Amino acid sequence: MVTDSQNILIRWSKHFSQLLSDNDVRQTEIHTSESLLSEPRALEFEMAIGKLNRNISPGNVQIPEKLIKAVGRIIRSEIHDLINASW
């Protein structure tokens, strides 16, 4: 029985060396230029605006919820385009 920490580490090291050398394990790198998340669609954007809470802090962009809801579809469409352009 192995009881001291140095021998325990040696034992585990031997175990994993044998385990990994017995199997033909290859690492594969996947390169992609695609984002893992798709850009938000216009409908999703409109639904998110509809769910904005009243009387909350405007956050980093400093645009109050009331203003976003009041500006109309054309301006919200432009905001959506800006978001997708930076995606």
C-alpha positions in Angstrom: 0.0 0.0 0.0 1.3 3.4 -1.0 0.9 6.0 1.7 3.3 8.9 1.2 2.3 11.7 -1.2 5.5 11.4 -3.4 4.9 7.7 -4.0 1.2 8.3 -4.7 2.1 10.8 -7.4 4.6 8.4 -8.9 2.0 5.7 -9.0 -0.6 7.9 -10.6 1.9 9.1 -13.1 2.8 5.5 -14.1 -0.9 4.6 -14.3 -1.8 7.4 -16.7 1.4 6.9 -18.8 0.4 3.3 -19.3 -3.2 4.2 -19.9 -2.4 6.8 -22.5 0.3 4.8 -24.3 -1.9 1.8 -24.7 -4.5 3.7 -26.6 -4.0 5.5 -29.9 -5.3 8.9 -28.7 -4.9 11.8 -31.1 -5.8 15.4 -30.4 -7.7 17.1 -33.2 -7.9 20.8 -33.5 -10.9 22.4 -35.1 -10.5 25.7 -36.8 -13.5 27.7 -37.7 -14.2 31.3 -38.5 -17.9 30.9 -37.8 -19.4 32.2 -34.6 -20.7 29.6 -32.2 -23.8 31.7 -31.7 -25.8 33.0 -34.6 -26.6 36.7 -34.8 -29.9 37.7 -33.3 -32.8 37.8 -35.8 -35.1 40.8 -36.0 -38.0 38.9 -34.3 -35.8 37.9 -31.4 -34.6 41.5 -31.0 -38.2 42.8 -31.0 -39.2 40.1 -28.4 -36.3 41.1 -26.2 -37.3 44.8 -26.4 -40.9 43.8 -25.4 -39.5 42.0 -22.3 -37.5 45.0 -21.1 -38.4 45.9 -17.5 -39.7 49.4 -16.7 -37.7 51.7 -14.4 -34.4 49.8 -14.5 -31.0 51.3 -15.0 -30.1 51.9 -18.6 -26.8 50.0 -18.3 -23.6 50.6 -20.3 -25.3 52.1 -23.3 -27.2 54.6 -21.3 -30.4 54.3 -23.4 -33.5 54.1 -21.1 -36.1 51.3 -21.8 -38.8 53.9 -22.4 -36.8 55.4 -25.3 -36.1 52.1 -26.9 -39.7 51.1 -26.8 -40.9 54.6 -28.0 -38.6 55.2 -31.0 -40.5 53.0 -33.5 -39.7 50.1 -35.7 -37.4 51.9 -38.1 -35.0 53.0 -35.4 -35.2 49.6 -33.7 -34.3 48.1 -37.0 -31.2 50.3 -37.3 -30.2 49.3 -33.7 -30.6 45.7 -34.7 -28.4 46.2 -37.8 -25.7 47.9 -35.6 -25.8 44.9 -33.2 -25.4 42.4 -36.1 -22.6 44.5 -37.7 -20.6 44.1 -34.5 -21.4 40.5 -34.1 
